[in-house]
């Protein structure tokens, strides 16, 4: 839609945010799963003398033939190194494998038994890996193909969720049900509201105007150096010898202002404007920070139109660029087109982009091939009556994509959730909503667990966004909390 005049964006307006990019702000309802698949058998460890479950020892594999121990450079080693690097913010090239041993784990928790956590019944064959980084040793457990890798030191409730409540106030929520650790999270959707590092969350706050705040055990404090932020707040967690950084885009406050991209350290030092948008009379736009590169040397951003309204269930970015923060060189990765706000997610390796620009399918674009479409993911054959798809998210290992489907009619909405295998392109239906609501996919907590948000479009009472976890096979649907998702808070 081409605006006829410049529209001043007021992020303090809750309704405008919903109309533009946050459809999850709409009213919400109870989830109704489809006829569930066969649920796995659930096993709790027997209680010890104090009533606390105790670990069951895993035994070395003895069955013939013996499983070959992975060699250096194997997929198993790479998965463990990546998991360690992501969790503890250690560069992968500083991690080395010391030993690997074939194991038969007693349950799906791979020998990492955490009080109150449910585990699928085993045995599960896999490996015990001892890694070393900077003089510290780490133990990781895996299954046979490396699709599941668990830190043996993981503790219960290692994450919290940062949400906004019905009054648009920010809260930190510790799940009230047994939630296992985030082994290898993947939250790579565009328009991030913030992130966390070292036990502190940095998020946008729209409760009174537009600002950014930091939350930790001591409470919340405003980040006064973040002036007039628009849709996103991008956090880089830091690296070897480099401190974490924030990035954000600024609003168009009136016809005389231009949008900028700004970066700084977490305390506001090293504040710098790295890009100023060129004025455009026919389509006002704002620069929006999306993601930092892995090394923190480049920033991915998009240019978003101003003044779009209407019912937008699946939001996203409209295009994709990157800028080198030192040289200020800008690269167009997916240039602007007639289709707007339809880029869903960036893969963890920064190579692929998932989008719903066709409305009826998910396409995967390869940035190493100029953004050309390499794969098309069709909806499950049994889903009929849908009008739009969107909200695609890559799994941590990048071999699957989950996405939502909906009728696209706010007066008669219904939603579905599907998971696709990238190798085959086939999609499997895992969840169906009640009439009148849809799902917004937030991301993957690990390679087997999705975080989703329920979105009701037509309700009279008890409305509001709700977060849920569900297995990638549609099993174990569990409510996390009421509220609109902002970010996950990792405990230090």
Helices and strands as residue ranges (DSSP letters): H 14-20, G 23-25, E 42-43, E 59-60, H 75-88, G 92-94, E 95-107, E 119-133, E 136-143, E 149-151, E 159-164, E 170-173, E 194-197, E 200-205, E 211-216, E 219-222, E 229-236, E 245-250, E 260-265, E 272-276, E 285-292, E 298-305, E 320-324, E 330-334, E 343-346, E 352-355, E 361-366, G 367-369, E 372-378, E 388-394, E 400-406, E 415-421, E 427-432, E 437-446, E 449-456, E 466-471, E 478-482, E 484-490
